[in-house]
Amino acid sequence: MKRIGMGLVGAGLIGPQHIDAVRRLGFVDVVAVAGSSEKSAKEKAEMLGIPKAYGGFQALIDDPDVEVVHNCTPNFLHLPVNSAVIAKKKHVVSDKPLAMNASEAKQLLTAVRQAGVVHAVTFNYRGNPLVQQARAMIANGEIGQPHFIHGHYLQDWLIKETDFSWRIEPEKGGPSSAMGDIGSHWCDLVQHVSGLRIESVLADLTTVIPTRTKPKVARESFAEAGAADAGETFTVEVEDLGSVLVRFENGCKGVFSVGQVCAGHKNNLVFEIDGMGGSVRWHQERQNELWVGRRDGGNVDMAKEPGMMDESIQHYTHLPGGHQEGFATAFHNVIRDIYGVILEEGARNDIRPPAFATFEDGYRANCIVDAVLASSAAGGVWTQVQY
């Protein structure tokens, strides 16, 4: 099998997950990492066992041994890094959101179409086996046409005034925090599973903590503040909580909430899709279960049991029933599908369609976030998503 050289730009919270996922494939060599400085890059390279380290992303992109670039930088670097990769006609895997806004995302989508490279956005929850089971059940008509989609994505890592991240700095994270960071996940996931596109939104966003203490030294997201972190007062301009009414195509209705200030909710993503013949509900913190609801015949908590799942998606499971699979496995499944397309080994076919999101999906997610922001800014009015 052909070996592929991979380079990582940015090795913060999510970067090591990319490394683990590609190494599980067995045919990908992680050849280089780029950081904000040569010193930080060398430290990450030594920690992760990567042979080359660069103090800037362009040097990594120019490396002839790098064929695929994974962009795990903060949001404001997604456009320049992704653009530089595409300009070299190398395959690109970008963290979400694809860009700071829909205009930037459109530039990237146009560029990858012209370059003819493989492009992906790591909306990683798509790779969970029971997410794919729910998708297969809906595609097979087992719950009927969806008429209501609802859920939430709640976290608590920004509930303290001392909690801080580049994600709440508009010049680095963009014009949205909770919606852009985690709401984009929810919107992508329910569209992927239901097969329905979001057409319009009515949003109510708020900032629960309007001022925060910005630490003197930047720290990783989800990290607790220390006594020595005290810094300057920072005025927050982005939302940390919000609710959105949704209209999908074909008349389906929806509603969801996002929040990063909800105590006790660590990574609580839930979606439920209701049809006339049944309902399916998936909870990210109980991701080896899929609730199936029926009017007649009783409800079922379906466990991840390969032999009981739809044949078309059994390849997303790696262990027998009763052996739990989680976040890392879902991430690996998405990465495996991406590299399957790169290898052109039949990942794009009717039997095993890939689960990963492309720049097209990333662009749509940015369009939805832009519409949510516009709706809330206008006082909560129905706003068409401009794709």
N, C-alpha and C positions, 0 to 999 in steps of 0.2 A: 504494500500500500504506500502511496505517495505520502511523504512527511510534509507538514506545513509549519512554517515559522510564524509565531505570533508575538506581537509586541503590545505591552500594556502602558497606556498613558494615564497616570494617576493611580496610586495604590493605597487609597484611604480605606473607608469602611467596606465598600463593595468590591474593590480590586482583588483581594485575595479569593473571593468567591469565583471570580472569573478564572483565576489561575487554577484553582482546584477543579473546576468544571472541565477546562480544556485538557488538563493532565489526565483526567479519567478516560479521555477518548483513546489515548495510547498512540496516536499518530501526529500529535501536535507538540512542537518544541517551543517552549516559552523562552525566547532568545533575548528579550530586552525589556527594560522598564524605564520610563521617563518620569521625572518628578519636577517639582517647582525649583529645585536646585540640584546640582550634581551631588552634593553631600547627602541630601535626603534620598535621592535615587539610589545611591550606592548602599545606603543603610537598608532600604527596602529590598534591593537586589540580594544582599547578603542574607537577609531574613527569609526571603522566599526562594532562595536557590536559583537565581536568574543570572546568567553569565555577563550580560552587558547592562550598563546603567548610563543614562543620558540626563543632562541637566535641562533639557528642553525637548518639546515634542517633535520639532522638525527634524532633528538629528535622528530620532528613532524612526520616523516615517521614511527618511532617506536611506535607512539601513537596508541593503539588498537582501539580507536574510529574513527580513520581516515582510510577510505576505498578507497578513491580516492584522489590523490594529483595533484594539479594544479601548474605547474612550471612556474612562471613568473619572473624568475631571468634574469640577463644579459647573453648574449650568452655563455660566457666561463664557466658558471655553468650548462648549459643544459646537458652536458654529465654526470658529477658526480651526479647531483640531479636525473635526469631521471634513471640513472643506479641504484642508491640506492633504488628508488621506485620499480623498476622492480625486484630487488633482494628480496624484501619483498613480491613479488607477489601481489602488489596493482595496481589498475588501474591508468593510468597516462595521464594527459592532459598537453601538453607542448606548450609554446608560440613558435612562429616561430622566426628565422629558427630553425629547429630541432637541429642542431649542428653547430659547427664552420666550418666544412667541410664535404665532402661526406664520408670520412673514419670514422669519429666519428659517423655520422648518420647511417652508415652500422652496426657499433657495436650495436647501440640501436635497430635497426630493427631486427637484429639477436636475441637479448636478449628478446624482447617482443614476438617474435614468439615462442621461447622456453618456456617462462613463461606462455603463454596463457592468458595474461591480455588484457583488452581493452586499446587501445592506440590511441591518437588523437593529432593533431597539429592544433592550432587555426588560420587557414587561414579563418578568420571570414567573409569575403565578400561573400563566398559561400552561406551564410544563407539569403541573401537578396531575397525577393520574386521574383523580376523581373530578377535577375540573374538566379534563378531556372526556370522562365518562358522562358528565352532565351535558356537555356539548353534543356528544354522540346521541344521547337519548332525545334531545330536542330535535336534532337533524333527522332522526328516525321517526319523529312524530309521536313519541311515547307520552308526552304531556300535552300534546295539542299545540295550537298556535299561542305563543305567549301573549298575555294581555296586561300583565303587571310585573315590573321588575323593581326590586327594592333592596336596600341594605345600607351598609355604612363601612367606613374605615376610620377607626379611632385609635389614637395613641396618647401617651401621657408624658413624653420626653421633653415637652416645652411648657410644663405646667408651673414650673418655678420661675420667679423673676430673674434668677441667676442662670437659668438655662439659655444657651445661646448657640447659634450656628450660622454659617454663611448663608444658609437657606432662607433666613429672614432679612438678609441684606439685599434690597432690590437690584443693586448693581452687580451682584454675584449670583443670586438665586432666581432673579426675575420678578415680575410684578405680582406673583402669587406664591404663597407658602404651602398651606395645607392642601389646597386644590391642585396646585401644580405638582407637588411632591407625592401625595398619596391618592388624591382624587383622580388623578390621571390613571393610576393603576386600576381603580374601581371601574372607571368608564371604559377603559380598554378591555378589561376582563369580561364585563357583562355583554359588550358588543361581540366579542369573540365567541362567547358561549351561546348567546341567543341567536346570532346571525343577523341582528337588527342594528341599524345605525341610529345614533342619537341625532334628532333633527332640530330640537329647540329646548331651551332651558329657562327656568325662572329661579333666580338665586338670591339668597340672603346670607351674606358673609359678614363676619365680625372679627374684631381683634380683642380678645379677652384680656390680654396683658399688653397694654399700650406702650409701656416703657420697660426696658430690660437693662441689666448690667452687662456690658460688653467686656469680656475678659481681655487682659493685656496680651495674652498669648493665645492664638487660635487653638481650639481643641476639636477632636473628632465629634461627629454627631452622636448623640445618645450618651456622651460622657458626662459624668457628674462634675459639677463645679467644685473646685478646691478653695481653701481659705486664701491662697495666694493669687487667685484668679481675679479678684476685685479690680474693676476698671472703670470706664466712663459710662455714664447713662446714655442709653440708646433709645431713640424714639422709633417704635415699630410701625411700619406703613402697610404691612401685609397681613392677611387674615390668618388666624390660627383655629378658626371654627366656622362651619358653614353648613347650610342645608340647601338642597337643589331639587326642584320639581323638574321632571324630564318628560318629553314626548319623543317616543321612538317612531320609526317608520312603521307603516301598517297599523297605526292607531294605538299601539302599545303605550301604556302609561308607566311612569316610574318616579321614584323619589329616593334620595340618598343623603347621608350626612357624612361630613369629614371633620375630624378634630385632632389636634395635637396637644390638647389641654384637658384630657378626660382621664381622671385618676384611675389607675388600676388596669387600664387598657394598654397593653404593651404593643401589640401589633394585630389589632382586632378588625380584620377584614371579613365581611359577611356579604354574600349576595343570595337572594332568593328570586327565582323565576317561576311565575305562576301561569299555568295554562288551564284550559277547560278540562283536560284529562288528567291533570296532576301538577305537582310542584316539585322543584328541586332546590335545595339550599346547601351551600358550602361555607364552612367557617375555617379561615386560615389557621387559627390556633388549634383546630381539631381536624387537620387536613387529611387524615386517613379515613374520614367518614363523609358520606354524602346522604343527607336526609331527603327521602322521597315521600311526598305526601299524596294521599288519595282520598277522594270522597267516600269510595267504597273499597273494601278489602284491607283497610288498615295501613298505617304509615310504616316506613322501614328506615332504619339507620343502616345504610349500606356501607359495609366495611370494604377496605381496599383488598379485594380477593381477585387475583388475576383471572382465574377460571370463570368467575361470575361477571366479568366486565365485557363490554363490547369488544369483539375480536379486533376491530380496526384500531383500537387504542391500547391494546395490551402491552405493546412495546414500551409504553411509558412507565411500566412497573419493572422493578429490578430484583425484587425479593418476594418470597412466598407470602401468602396471607398471614396476618399476625405479626409480621416483621415491619415495623414502622418505617415509613419513608417521609422525608420532610423537605425543608427549604432547599437544602443543597441538592437533593435529587431533582426537584423541579427545575432548579437553575441548570443543572447538567443536561436535562432533557431538552431545554431550549437551546443550549449551546450545541448539543449533538445534532439537532435539526439544522442549525445554521451551517455547521461544518459539513453536514451531509449534502447540502445544496452546493457548497463550495467544491466538494469532491465530485459532484454530479453523479452520485451513486443511487439515484432513484428516489431521493427524499421528496421530490415534487411529482407525486402521482396520486391517483384516485384512491389507492389502498392505504397509503401512509402519508397523508398531507402534512407538511410541517406545521408545528404549532407556533413558531416564533412570529413576533411582530416585525414588520418591515418599516422603512421610513414613511411609507404611505400611511400605516397605522399610527406612527409617531406624529405625523403631520395632522391627522384627524384628531388626535388627543390634544395637541396644541390649539387647534381650532375650537374644541369644546371648552378648554380652560379660558380662552379669550372671550368666548360668548358668556360664560359664567361671570367673569369679571365685569363685562359690560352690563349684564343684567342687574347685578347687585349695585353697581355704580349708578344706575338709572332708577334706583329705588325698588327694585324687584319687579321687573316686567318681563313678559315672554320675549325671548330673544332668539332669533334664528341662528343656527350654527352655520357659518359661512365657510364651506369646504372649497 
